[in-house]
Amino acid sequence: MDPADDQKRRAREFLLEPVSLATEPGFPESPRETPGRALAQLRDWPAGAAPAEVGKVLALDFASRRLGYEEGNPVHYAEACAFYGALAVARLIGDQTLTERVVARLQPLLGAASEHVPSRPHVDDRVFGIAPLELTRGSGDWRCLALGVGLADAQWSKSTGGITDEARYWVDDMFMITSLQVQAYRATHDAKYLDRAATTMVSYLDRLQEPSGLFFHTKASPVLWGRGNGWAAMGLTELLSELPSTHPARARVLDGYRRMMTALVGYQDGRGLWHQILDDAAAWAETSGSGMFTFALISGVKNGWLTDARFGAAARAGWLGLVANVDRHGQVKDVCVGTGEASYQVGPAREGQISYYLDRPRVTGDMHGQAPALFCAAALLR
């Protein structure tokens, strides 16, 4: 059989099947069977907080936005993440008109040589592939499949010890690299993509996870930056949702995830949010990292990875805290703008690095904040 035909066959089979959720020995076989008070916390929302209602407002905002490529720029990774989340929400609420509006945002990028598709051999550009791969799921658009899988394979064109040479060992990479490979696995069922993601994640956990369970932004920037930790939380969650219990990396990844979630609940404030610097109670409450942590907690409770009631309570409080920061236009408030590592920006002095993160501008409607809110709504709707 021609390799291209075989790839189409496997992708077609995938598109006709529901995505399976890996379970653990001793855990329930499906989210609906998860016992205890943890899951009960994710029901019966107050007026204005229903995931379908909030998710639709967020997805409508994305569908109406002017995106970077319309200004002549390559698509930004945060826009790709928001597309992924908006498409998932639109499909989950069964709104065909909204789905078509969201899909239309990606269509101009599917040409054979779109100048707006990010092209650098860099994790922030490669992660764009999660968007066309999400569109592939349920649509059968082979242009999307080729584009997304092409980016996933290009990321491994140069590798050392099974890990892409693009790895920077920034905490951000724990989503940027692994989510692309997980999406490629979802679209093809080829285990090599899952193995790439798992090998990379274990290496990052071994190098970057602190004894507390949390992560510094980089080794050279030893600050517990909120959204940096959020990327790790989302990357761990995306990988665990596909990694089978028989995979040799499963136990290590699950342990890293649980250690992180246990640490995070101790830093959640009374409004259900987390702060720009996690261990600084005086730092401002930041919504993009809060959304990422909430997504990870929701997913853990619904999949049975977290069974203690405190995790359900934290997930509920996180969602309600996030909803309280969505304005009437569907835009999330108090989002930290794009942020590089402190050591490069201000040097090695710790006080200067702390000030760098604390002084980052906070804005409304930035896609860094829209995307995690959409991820949360989708996780609650599944």
C-alpha positions in Angstrom: 0.0 0.0 0.0 1.2 3.5 -0.8 2.3 5.2 2.4 0.2 8.3 1.7 -2.9 6.0 1.2 -2.1 4.2 4.4 -1.9 7.5 6.3 -5.2 8.6 4.9 -6.8 5.2 5.9 -5.5 5.4 9.5 -6.6 9.0 9.8 -10.1 8.2 8.4 -10.4 5.4 10.9 -9.6 7.8 13.6 -12.1 10.4 12.4 -14.9 7.8 12.7 -13.9 6.8 16.3 -14.3 8.6 19.6 -11.0 9.6 21.3 -10.3 7.1 24.1 -9.3 8.3 27.6 -6.6 6.3 29.2 -7.4 5.1 32.7 -5.3 3.9 35.6 -5.4 0.6 37.4 -7.7 1.2 40.4 -9.4 4.2 38.7 -12.8 4.2 37.1 -13.2 3.2 33.4 -14.9 6.5 32.4 -15.2 10.0 33.8 -18.9 9.5 34.4 -18.1 6.6 36.8 -15.6 8.6 38.9 -16.9 8.4 42.5 -16.8 10.9 45.3 -17.3 14.5 45.9 -14.6 15.7 43.5 -16.6 15.2 40.4 -19.8 16.5 42.0 -18.1 19.9 42.3 -18.2 20.2 38.5 -22.0 20.3 38.2 -24.9 22.7 39.0 -23.3 26.0 37.9 -24.8 29.4 39.0 -26.5 31.7 36.5 -24.0 33.0 34.0 -21.4 30.3 34.7 -22.6 27.4 32.6 -19.7 26.1 30.5 -21.8 26.0 27.3 -22.9 29.6 27.8 -19.5 31.0 28.7 -17.8 28.8 26.1 -20.0 30.1 23.3 -19.3 33.7 24.2 -15.6 33.0 24.2 -15.8 31.2 20.9 -17.9 33.9 19.3 -15.2 36.4 20.3 -12.5 34.3 18.6 -14.7 34.0 15.5 -15.0 37.7 15.2 -11.4 38.7 15.9 -9.0 40.1 13.5 -6.0 37.7 13.7 -2.3 38.3 13.1 -2.2 36.9 9.6 -4.8 39.5 8.6 -2.3 42.1 9.6 0.4 40.4 7.4 2.0 38.5 10.3 2.5 34.8 10.8 0.0 33.2 13.1 0.9 33.5 16.7 1.0 30.4 18.9 -1.6 31.9 21.3 -3.9 32.3 18.3 -3.4 28.6 17.4 -4.2 27.6 20.9 -7.4 29.7 20.9 -8.4 28.2 17.5 -8.0 24.7 19.0 -10.1 25.6 22.0 -12.8 27.6 20.1 -13.3 24.7 17.6 -13.6 22.2 20.4 -16.2 24.3 22.2 -18.2 25.0 19.0 -18.3 21.3 18.2 -19.1 20.2 21.8 -22.2 22.5 22.0 -23.3 21.3 18.6 -23.5 24.8 17.1 -22.8 24.2 13.4 -23.0 27.9 12.5 -20.4 28.8 15.1 -18.3 25.9 14.0 -18.2 27.1 10.5 -17.3 30.6 11.6 -14.4 29.3 13.7 -13.2 27.0 10.8 -13.3 30.0 8.4 -10.5 31.7 10.5 -8.1 28.9 9.5 -9.1 28.4 5.8 -6.9 31.1 4.4 -3.9 29.4 5.9 -4.4 26.0 4.1 -2.9 26.9 0.8 0.1 25.0 -0.4 2.5 27.8 0.5 0.7 30.2 2.8 3.2 32.9 3.8 1.4 33.3 7.1 2.1 29.8 8.4 4.9 30.1 10.9 8.1 28.6 9.4 10.9 29.0 11.9 12.5 25.8 13.4 11.3 27.0 16.8 8.8 25.6 19.3 6.7 28.7 19.2 6.2 28.3 15.5 5.8 24.5 15.3 3.0 24.5 17.8 0.8 26.1 15.1 0.3 22.6 13.9 -2.2 21.9 16.7 -4.8 24.1 14.9 -5.0 22.3 11.6 -4.7 18.9 13.4 -7.7 19.9 15.5 -9.6 20.8 12.3 -8.7 17.4 10.9 -10.5 15.7 13.7 -14.0 15.3 12.4 -13.5 17.0 9.1 -11.3 14.7 7.1 -9.5 17.7 5.5 -6.2 16.2 4.2 -4.6 19.6 3.7 -4.9 20.1 7.5 -3.5 16.6 8.2 -0.5 17.2 5.9 0.2 20.6 7.3 0.0 19.5 11.0 1.8 16.3 10.6 4.4 18.0 8.5 5.2 20.4 11.3 5.3 17.6 13.9 7.8 15.6 11.7 9.9 18.7 10.9 10.3 19.2 14.7 12.1 15.9 14.8 14.2 16.4 11.7 17.1 16.9 14.1 17.1 15.1 17.4 19.4 13.9 20.1 18.6 11.0 22.5 15.1 10.9 21.1 14.4 14.6 21.8 14.1 17.3 19.3 17.1 19.7 19.1 14.5 22.5 19.3 14.1 21.8 23.0 15.2 24.8 25.0 14.3 23.5 28.5 12.0 26.4 29.2 8.9 25.3 31.1 6.8 26.7 28.2 8.1 23.9 26.0 6.3 21.3 28.0 3.2 22.4 26.1 4.7 23.8 22.9 6.5 20.6 22.0 4.4 17.9 23.5 1.0 19.2 22.5 1.9 19.2 18.8 3.2 15.6 19.0 0.0 14.5 20.9 -2.2 16.1 18.3 -0.2 14.3 15.5 -0.9 11.1 17.4 -4.6 11.8 17.7 -4.8 12.5 13.9 -2.8 9.4 12.8 -2.8 6.9 15.7 1.0 6.5 15.0 2.6 5.7 18.3 5.9 7.4 17.4 4.3 10.8 18.1 3.1 9.7 21.5 6.6 8.3 22.3 8.2 11.6 21.2 5.9 13.6 23.5 6.4 11.2 26.5 10.2 11.0 26.1 10.4 14.8 26.0 8.1 15.3 28.9 10.0 12.9 31.2 13.3 14.7 30.3 11.7 18.1 31.2 10.3 16.7 34.4 13.6 15.3 35.4 15.4 18.6 34.7 13.0 21.2 35.6 10.4 20.0 38.3 11.3 21.4 41.7 10.9 19.3 44.9 7.8 21.5 45.5 6.2 20.0 42.3 6.3 23.4 40.6 8.6 24.8 37.9 10.9 27.8 37.5 10.6 29.5 34.1 14.1 28.4 33.2 17.2 27.3 35.2 18.6 30.8 34.6 15.3 32.5 35.7 14.4 30.7 39.0 11.0 32.4 39.5 7.7 30.6 39.8 6.1 32.5 37.0 2.4 31.7 36.8 1.8 31.2 33.0 5.1 29.3 32.7 3.7 26.8 35.1 0.5 26.9 33.3 2.1 25.7 30.1 3.5 22.7 32.0 0.1 21.9 33.5 -1.6 22.0 30.1 1.1 19.9 28.5 1.0 17.2 31.2 -2.8 17.1 30.9 -2.8 16.8 27.1 -0.3 14.0 27.2 -2.0 12.1 30.0 -5.3 12.2 28.1 -3.8 9.9 25.5 -0.9 8.1 27.2 -2.1 4.5 27.9 -1.6 2.8 31.2 0.8 0.4 29.6 3.1 3.0 28.3 6.5 2.9 30.1 6.4 6.7 30.8 2.9 6.8 32.1 3.7 6.4 35.8 6.4 9.1 35.7 4.2 11.6 33.9 1.3 11.0 36.1 3.4 11.4 39.2 4.8 14.7 37.9 1.3 15.9 37.2 -0.1 14.9 40.6 2.8 16.5 42.4 2.1 19.7 40.5 -1.6 19.7 41.2 -1.1 19.1 44.9 1.3 22.1 45.1 -1.0 24.3 43.1 -4.1 24.0 45.3 -2.0 25.5 48.1 -1.5 28.7 46.1 -5.0 29.3 44.9 -6.5 32.6 46.4 -9.9 33.2 47.8 -11.2 34.3 44.3 -10.2 31.0 42.8 -7.2 32.5 41.0 -3.5 32.1 41.0 -0.9 35.0 41.0 1.6 36.2 38.5 4.3 34.8 40.8 2.8 31.7 42.4 4.5 32.0 45.8 4.0 35.7 46.2 0.6 36.4 47.7 1.1 40.1 47.1 1.5 39.6 43.3 -1.4 40.4 41.1 -3.9 37.7 40.2 -3.3 36.6 36.6 -5.9 34.9 34.5 -4.1 33.0 31.8 -2.1 30.9 34.2 -5.3 30.5 36.3 -7.1 29.2 33.3 -4.4 26.7 32.5 -4.3 25.4 36.1 -8.1 25.1 36.1 -8.1 23.2 32.8 -5.6 20.7 34.3 -7.6 20.3 37.5 -10.9 19.9 35.6 -9.4 17.2 33.4 -7.8 15.4 36.3 -11.1 15.2 38.2 -13.1 14.1 35.2 -10.6 11.5 34.2 -10.1 10.1 37.7 -6.5 11.1 38.0 -7.5 13.3 41.0 -10.1 11.9 43.4 -9.7 13.9 46.5 -12.6 16.4 47.0 -10.2 19.3 47.4 -9.2 19.0 43.7 -12.9 19.2 42.6 -13.3 22.3 44.9 -10.2 23.9 43.4 -11.4 23.2 39.8 -14.8 24.7 40.6 -13.4 27.8 42.2 -10.9 28.2 39.4 -13.7 28.2 36.8 -15.9 30.6 38.7 -12.9 32.9 39.3 -12.2 32.8 35.6 -15.8 33.5 34.6 -15.8 36.5 36.9 -13.0 37.9 34.8 -14.7 37.5 31.4 -16.3 40.7 30.2 -19.6 41.1 28.3 -17.7 40.9 25.0 -16.2 37.5 25.9 -12.8 38.8 26.6 -10.7 37.7 29.6 -9.3 40.5 31.8 -5.9 40.7 33.6 -3.9 38.6 31.2 -0.1 38.8 31.3 1.3 39.8 27.9 3.8 37.6 26.1 6.9 37.1 28.3 10.4 35.9 27.6 12.7 34.6 30.2 13.9 37.1 32.8 17.6 36.3 32.7 17.8 37.3 29.0 15.8 40.5 29.6 17.2 41.8 32.9 20.2 39.6 33.8 20.8 37.2 36.6 20.0 39.2 39.7 17.0 37.7 41.5 15.4 41.0 42.5 15.5 42.3 39.0 14.0 39.1 37.7 11.1 39.2 40.2 10.4 42.9 39.2 10.5 41.9 35.6 7.6 39.4 36.0 5.6 41.6 38.4 5.9 44.6 36.0 4.7 42.8 32.9 1.6 44.6 31.5 -1.8 43.1 32.1 -4.3 43.4 29.3 -7.9 42.3 28.3 -8.6 40.0 25.4 -5.0 38.7 24.8 -5.1 35.3 23.2 -2.8 34.0 25.9 -5.9 34.3 28.2 -8.6 33.5 25.7 -7.2 30.1 24.9 -7.0 28.6 28.4 -10.6 29.8 29.1 -11.7 28.0 26.0 -9.8 24.9 27.1 -11.6 25.0 30.4 -15.0 25.3 28.8 -14.3 22.4 26.5 -13.0 20.2 29.4 -16.2 20.8 31.3 -18.4 20.1 28.3 -16.7 16.8 27.4 
